[in-house]
């Protein structure tokens, strides 16, 4: 008789494989099958960029296409995608070590300041959801498809042919064109910037343009504004560094950090940490200073990655990566100080992730202030890695038969002992301890 799939086979209690293989096939069905169209990688990268950025950040690997593939395979689970990416990362050869870069090399796509109303170089809101209402978009799907189609072309086009032709076109950018043809030509064009033009051609031509004054056009955006920290240092209001730069950055992928790890180690650990855990640790920590820190700058931008050319010995740019950078400030009073200077916290991570970078900067400020205290540093180094947490949760789903059986047998033994003691009490059969008996004889 053939045992059913998933049943035990043999005295060793080994599980048969077909059930697990069937479960794996079921897990892959949404990725390769399903009633809808296959989810392409470019769709994931374009429509779910924040999920892609988070997966890359927590995996410590910049590879947008691979991150999109991992998200699809993990069915949208960011931690699962990061786990797949980090496992893949271990198979890649280390070809070179990049040269150090500074944030001055950042080509800014977003730059805001909570500390300055008009910071040098201006503010650039960029691509963000900060100013979008927190309301669920209930736009009908058909209308949403029409709008999506309009993003790549025109939203509507109507044409009539007869004695005179007529065309009416709406552009995706808000432009509008109205054209009449036949005996006479008439055109009306409206641009999204407010400019418009009328043109008539019949017995005589007529033009009536209205254009926006060139002085009203927005000024060119400064993509490399001066760092605000440099401005504050020139004002002599920032506390000097308490220690020199790390002689060699600590590599958390090659060695496990310990309680005396340098600053580069905890910055790396936070950059690869689970975003939610990092925010919770920063927000709920009892080690946070009174008041709150103020972000001097929150920036997104493309940061060059440079390596040394093996022939020329010069640094060459091999790629650019999108990063989020935050410098936050707070006045921390130490013993013997008046607290007149500002302390600086720093955070930088892959992709667009303001919340993570802000949390990093706040924790960096706290760890620097409480340097030498084991509590906060141990929590940052050893509890924030999402893959460690998910690994512990996953292992609990594996067989623990022997351990659980020992717990049950121990509980049954304790229960049996209690039952026996209760039975002796009920029958008045309790033996008097020897020490108490001797004590009674002496009395």
Secondary structure, DSSP 4 states (H G I P E B T S, - for coil): -PPPTT-EETTTTEEPSHHHHHHHHHHHHHHH-SSS----HHHHHHH-HHHHHHHHHHHT---HHHHHHHHHHTTT-HHHHHHHHHHHHTTS-----PPP--GGG-EEEEEE-SS-SS-TT--B--S-STTS-S------HHHHHHHHHHTTSEEEEEEE-SSS-EEEEEETTS-EEEEE-SSSEEEEEE-TTS-EEEEEESSSEEEEEE---GGGSPPPP-TTPPPHHHHHHHTT-BPPPSSPPPSS---TTTS---TT--HHHHHHHHHTS-HHHHHHHHHH-TTSPSS--EEEEEEEEEEEEEEE-TTT--EEEEEEEEEEEEEEEE----TT----SBEEEEEEEESS-HHHHHHHHHHHHHHHHTTT-HHHHHHHHHH--HHHHHHHHHHTTS--HHHHHHHHHHHHHHHHHHHHHHHHHHTT-PPPPHHHHHHHHH-
